[in-house]
Amino acid sequence: MLTGLNIEGRIVYPTDSDWDAAHQAFSTLVDQRPDAMVFPADEADVVTIVNYAREHGVRIAPQATAHNAGPLGELDDTIVVQTSEMTDVSIDPAAHRVRVGSGIKWEKVAPQLSDHGLAGLHGSSPDVGIAGYSLGGGMGWLARKYGLQTNSVTAIELVTADGQVRRVTAENEPDLFWALRGGGGNFGIVTAIEFAVYPVEELYAGALFFPAERAAEMFHTWRELLPTFPEELMTWASILHFPPLPEVPEPFRGASYAIVMGAYLGEEREGRELLQRLRELRPEIDTFAMVPPIELGELAMDPPDPLPFISGHELVGELPAELIDEFLEIVGPESGSGTTVTMFQLRHLGGALARKSPGAGARATLPGEVSLFTLGVAPDEETVQTVRARIDRLVAAAEPHRAGKYPNFVEEPADASDFFDAETWQRLCEVKELYDPQDLFKGNHHVPPAAEEAIAA
Ligand SMILES: Cc1cc2nc3c(=O)[nH]c(=O)nc-3n(C[C@H](O)[C@H](O)[C@H](O)COP(=O)(O)OP(=O)(O)OC[C@H]3O[C@@H](n4cnc5c(N)ncnc54)[C@H](O)[C@@H]3O)c2cc1C
């Protein structure tokens, strides 16, 4: 019990009747078991919680929506502080700037931006929290043109281990500002984030759906086209098995497709030309059209509700044709995998994702030609084993071509030093030592203080 912790917000213990809802993660296979779930109402609550935890030897795992709770692992003597009730939004359309409370999801912001002819750098699912997405990197539809969301962040407000409220920018606390943008929730509880957004009235976006049996033709053609695509065009090639659920519309319900989805910051005529070779393959369904940016939230058709899933990921340096063949041997129509792997997806990288912009944070770039992300829905123990085995095979096939790993796509406990080069990792640990020497904060991917890291090494 957190005896003596008095806040405006809520504290929920494992014995409370609302525990199930309070500790729910997006992957229902993840059973996060902290001492308590704490939901601050405001910044003053956050200060009280941080001071209490520091004085009582309790660790804090900061969280916004629990979309990436899997990597946290054991949470003994730890409280999860979820800022999901801090959801203010203010948009300055003329300045192309947004300020949000750290508990808000993209779905509350992207539609308003779209109405102003603006787009933020959100990812595939509008259900994801802006905080974790931005602090870990944030790779979405406009990333080849504008880079990672974290490098469009202009200010972060947080409460650090000493209980201080800080407004952190490139000018006033450059090291902490750098570390937060990629180093995640290891430096304090973030209460608000400010970031730049971009003028986008309309863009040419949609998806080409091929019967899954034609995956090889589609993936190989897509691969050949990648070097010809400008930064204004982002494409993702996937195999997707739609569940046979009533809420999934026909003709998708229970069907399997190979799909190229894309978003092009430009005119329809140019967009059509860029995709011409894929269209010549005669997709069964073609949804490309000029649309406002709000449509980007629905493009990937991500599941909106929590579900039991296992995922795998690699950043792939170069994508040779043989690797496509290997992938399809594991998940293609003749692989015998059936619907075990619900989604297999390759996202095109490069462009601004490969360039370190001036003033970038710890997560400055994403290396590689494509990012592999794959997941399987696994409702019971037997399925967990089958799905895990297939996903492990996909990751193993990609490993020899590995360019790195992107922490936001890693959903299990991992060694965070693997996500950074040695120099960046060292600096992250030094900033951690400076602001949180007692290691009060446990981000999803843990950055230890430099002194602790030196002992471990
Ligand atoms: C359906 C789905 C689609 C996705 N699509 C994309 C995509 O297209 N592109 C992409 O880049 N990623 C994507 N992701 C990954 C996503 O970016 C990560 O899961 C991200 O960590 C989610 O952030 P969150 O705040 O919602 O999650 P949380 O689990 O709440 O937070 C994750 C971590 O962020 C930090 N954090 C969160 N809130 C705070 C806070 N208030 N203070 C300090 N630290 C905090 C902590 O380290 C925390 O452990 C997707 C995930 C899902 C489930």
The ligand as a MOL file (V3000), in Angstrom:
LIG
                    3D

  0  0  0     0  0            999 V3000
M  V30 BEGIN CTAB
M  V30 COUNTS 53 58 0 0 0
M  V30 BEGIN ATOM
M  V30 1 C -1.3620 -1.0090 -32.9670 0
M  V30 2 C 0.0010 -0.3590 -32.8950 0
M  V30 3 C 0.4750 0.3670 -33.9820 0
M  V30 4 C 1.7320 0.9790 -33.9300 0
M  V30 5 N 2.2030 1.6810 -35.0180 0
M  V30 6 C 3.3870 2.3010 -34.9420 0
M  V30 7 C 3.8970 3.0440 -36.0460 0
M  V30 8 O 3.2850 3.1110 -37.1070 0
M  V30 9 N 5.1000 3.6480 -35.9160 0
M  V30 10 C 5.8160 3.6030 -34.7600 0
M  V30 11 O 6.8650 4.2180 -34.6960 0
M  V30 12 N 5.3590 2.9110 -33.7060 0
M  V30 13 C 4.1780 2.2510 -33.7660 0
M  V30 14 N 3.7440 1.5150 -32.7110 0
M  V30 15 C 4.6200 1.3690 -31.5550 0
M  V30 16 C 4.4110 2.5150 -30.5730 0
M  V30 17 O 5.1150 3.6420 -31.0320 0
M  V30 18 C 4.9480 2.0920 -29.2050 0
M  V30 19 O 4.1740 1.0300 -28.7340 0
M  V30 20 C 4.9180 3.2590 -28.2130 0
M  V30 21 O 5.7810 2.9710 -27.1430 0
M  V30 22 C 3.5370 3.5020 -27.7080 0
M  V30 23 O 3.5120 4.6120 -26.8640 0
M  V30 24 P 2.3740 4.7230 -25.7650 0
M  V30 25 O 2.6050 5.9470 -25.0050 0
M  V30 26 O 1.0610 4.5450 -26.4390 0
M  V30 27 O 2.6380 3.3890 -24.9070 0
M  V30 28 P 3.0440 3.1830 -23.3740 0
M  V30 29 O 3.1800 1.7050 -23.2130 0
M  V30 30 O 2.1120 3.8800 -22.4780 0
M  V30 31 O 4.4570 3.8610 -23.2530 0
M  V30 32 C 5.6000 3.2680 -23.7950 0
M  V30 33 C 6.8050 3.8740 -23.1100 0
M  V30 34 O 6.8940 5.2610 -23.4100 0
M  V30 35 C 7.3790 5.9730 -22.2830 0
M  V30 36 N 6.3100 6.8360 -21.7620 0
M  V30 37 C 4.9970 6.7910 -22.0610 0
M  V30 38 N 4.3450 7.7710 -21.3860 0
M  V30 39 C 5.2710 8.4250 -20.6650 0
M  V30 40 C 5.2290 9.5350 -19.7590 0
M  V30 41 N 4.1010 10.1680 -19.4710 0
M  V30 42 N 6.3920 9.9350 -19.1910 0
M  V30 43 C 7.5630 9.3280 -19.4720 0
M  V30 44 N 7.6530 8.2690 -20.3130 0
M  V30 45 C 6.5140 7.8260 -20.8980 0
M  V30 46 C 7.7600 4.9180 -21.2550 0
M  V30 47 O 9.1020 4.5130 -21.4660 0
M  V30 48 C 6.8130 3.8000 -21.6040 0
M  V30 49 O 7.2240 2.5360 -21.1060 0
M  V30 50 C 2.5110 0.8670 -32.7520 0
M  V30 51 C 2.0330 0.1290 -31.6600 0
M  V30 52 C 0.7960 -0.4700 -31.7220 0
M  V30 53 C 0.3220 -1.2740 -30.5260 0
M  V30 END ATOM
M  V30 BEGIN BOND
M  V30 1 1 1 2
M  V30 2 1 2 3
M  V30 3 2 2 52
M  V30 4 2 3 4
M  V30 5 1 4 5
M  V30 6 1 4 50
M  V30 7 2 5 6
M  V30 8 1 6 7
M  V30 9 1 6 13
M  V30 10 2 7 8
M  V30 11 1 7 9
M  V30 12 1 9 10
M  V30 13 2 10 11
M  V30 14 1 10 12
M  V30 15 2 12 13
M  V30 16 1 13 14
M  V30 17 1 14 15
M  V30 18 1 14 50
M  V30 19 1 15 16
M  V30 20 1 16 17
M  V30 21 1 16 18
M  V30 22 1 18 19
M  V30 23 1 18 20
M  V30 24 1 20 21
M  V30 25 1 20 22
M  V30 26 1 22 23
M  V30 27 1 23 24
M  V30 28 2 24 25
M  V30 29 1 24 26
M  V30 30 1 24 27
M  V30 31 1 27 28
M  V30 32 2 28 29
M  V30 33 1 28 30
M  V30 34 1 28 31
M  V30 35 1 31 32
M  V30 36 1 32 33
M  V30 37 1 33 34
M  V30 38 1 33 48
M  V30 39 1 34 35
M  V30 40 1 35 36
M  V30 41 1 35 46
M  V30 42 1 36 37
M  V30 43 1 36 45
M  V30 44 2 37 38
M  V30 45 1 38 39
M  V30 46 1 39 40
M  V30 47 2 39 45
M  V30 48 1 40 41
M  V30 49 2 40 42
M  V30 50 1 42 43
M  V30 51 2 43 44
M  V30 52 1 44 45
M  V30 53 1 46 47
M  V30 54 1 46 48
M  V30 55 1 48 49
M  V30 56 2 50 51
M  V30 57 1 51 52
M  V30 58 1 52 53
M  V30 END BOND
M  V30 END CTAB
M  END
